[in-house]
């Protein structure tokens, strides 16, 4: 904020129940029941375009900013919301200038750049539509009419970590299920006010291999959920959820429009 600026810019980063409040300037600001800490944050221009994916916002920060500590290793998988607000110096009124999510952080020699994306940008991406197929196309644990609706609580398992080596995590509870039971699933744990998640790509005995490393202490408890191979066998035997299976098991194996003249 310049000496004669009419507005103070305020940034609110939110991950789960945790907030990081920063004021762009050299003094703390009390606003809306929160204290925004003085920071050397600088923002780029706010783009406005009919193409939502282009309406981005870049922030430059010193590398010792507390908010950046969670990006020191593997970036958190939980979404981080960003709100840019303006407070009028004259009357203290607050308005919202921009909303979005943190898309990533890039590091340079002396500072870090926080790339923020509009929340609607992800909705513009092309994706596969639901097809007529034998395998189930539904997202595991998706809730709602026509969705998977498998119960998380019925299949989740608490496990105490006994050792960690790179991407491999050991816990005795993992061995209570046959090999590959947890493959394609994930586990979560609490770190203060936030929840961390890691996806499991392989399982054998008491060991699971993660997609990305996790900074876990021995003795911490994680809650694991199994993966699904989207077959009726898994749906019935693993999740007791055959009534919600999304595939079409009755699809004919022979194509009536194929080259065979006799169907």
Protein Blocks (a to p, Z undefined) as FASTA:
>chain_A
ZZklcbdcdddddehjbccdddedjbdcdeehiacdddfbdcddddddfblklmccdddd
dfklmklmmmmmcccfbdcddddddddfklopacdfbdcddfbdcddfklccdddddfkl
mmmpccddddddfbdcbdehiacehilopafklmgccdddfbdehjbccdfklmmpcehk
lgoiacdddehjbccddddfbdehjbccdfbdcdddehiacddddddehiaklmmmmnop
mlmocbdfkbcfbdfkbmblbZZ
